Amino acid sequence: MSKQELEVLGQDTDGACCERLASAPLDEDRATELAGVFKALGDPVRLRLLSMIASRDGGEVCVCELTPAFDLSQPTISHHLKLLRQAGLIDCERRGTWVYYWALPEALARLASFLTVPQSAGANA
């Protein structure tokens, strides 16, 4: 399995972090980019997979441990994992027969930061 170069979500080319939801309206490109991430998270199976991977002690989990948790075929689980990878939320590495997955903390942190509304933005004085 080859490593694909993933665009780092939420960063401009100079490495600066992007805006938050409440800081400014999104431009079309940024909205399209974020919609892809939210689309990947919009499926209950993918959301569970991400949760299982991100919460794993040691930071990574073998696909052989993920598949039995679902009443789905192995190719279907692989498809869901591929979509999470394409969204930039997880990465993986093949080790012999098995593939090991881990969450990308930076991507999750950027997503959480985007969704965080400063307390002053929601406060009515």
N, C-alpha and C positions, 0 to 999 in steps of 0.2 A: 504494500500500500504506500503510495507516494504521499509525501507531505505537500499540502497545498498552501500557498501563501495566502493568508487571510488578511483582509483590510482590518485595521484596528478601528472598531466602532467607537464613535464619540471623540475622535481626535482629528484635528486639522493636520495638514501636512507639516506644520511647525511643531506638532506635539502638544499643542494647547488643548485643554479639555473643552468640550462643546458646551452649549447653553443648556440650562435646565428648562423643564417644561414651562415653568411660570416666568422665565426671564425674558423670552421673546418668542414671537411666532416662528414656527419652523419653516424653512424654505422647502421647496419641492423635493430636492435631492435628499435632504436629511429626513424628511417625512417618509420617502420611499424606502430609505435604508432602515429606519426604525420599524416601519410596517413589516418588513421581512423578518425582523427579530420577533416582533409580537405575533406574527403569523406562525412562526415556529413554536412559540410558546402557547398558541391558542388550541393546541390539541392535548387532551388529557393524558394520552400515552406519553407524548414528548415531555410534558410538564412533570410527570412521574419519573421518567427516565432522568431528566435533569436533576430532580430532587434526589434520586437515588445516587447519582454520580457525585453531586456536590456535597452530600452529607456523609459520604464514605470516609471512614477512618483511614488514614494513609493517603487520601487524596485521589485514588484511582480504583477502578473496578473493571474486572474482566467481563466481556460480553457474555461469557458462559454463566455468570452470576446474574446478569440482567434478564436474560431470555426466560428463565423459569418463572419469573415473577408475573408474567403476563400470559393470557390465554391467546397468544398470537404466534405465528410462525417466526422462525429465525430470520428469514428474509424481510419480513415486515418490521421486525425490531431493527434490523440493520438499516432499513430505509428511514425510519424515524431518527436513528442516530446520525445518519448522513445529513438529514435536514438540520439537526441541531449543530452539526459541524459547519455546514454551509452558512448558518446564521452567526457563526463565530462564538458560540457559547461553550463548546467543548472541543477537545482535540483528542487524538488517539495515536497509538503506536502498535504495530503488529509485533508480537513476540512468539515466534514459532507458529503454532496453529491458531492461537488466540489473539484477539485485539483488546487492548486495555484503553479505557477512556478516563478522562479527567476533565473537570470544569475549568474554565479559564476565569480566574478570579477577577482579572482586570475588566473583562467584558461584563461580568455580573455587577461589578462595582460601578461601571459607567452607566449601566442600565438603571441601577438603583439611584445613582446620582441624578440622572435625567428625570426620574419620577419624583424625586424629593422636592417638595415645595417648601421654600423658606417659611419659617413660622410667621414672619412679618407679612408675607404675601396673603395669608389666609386669615389674618387677624382683623377683626373689625373693632376699631377703637371707639 
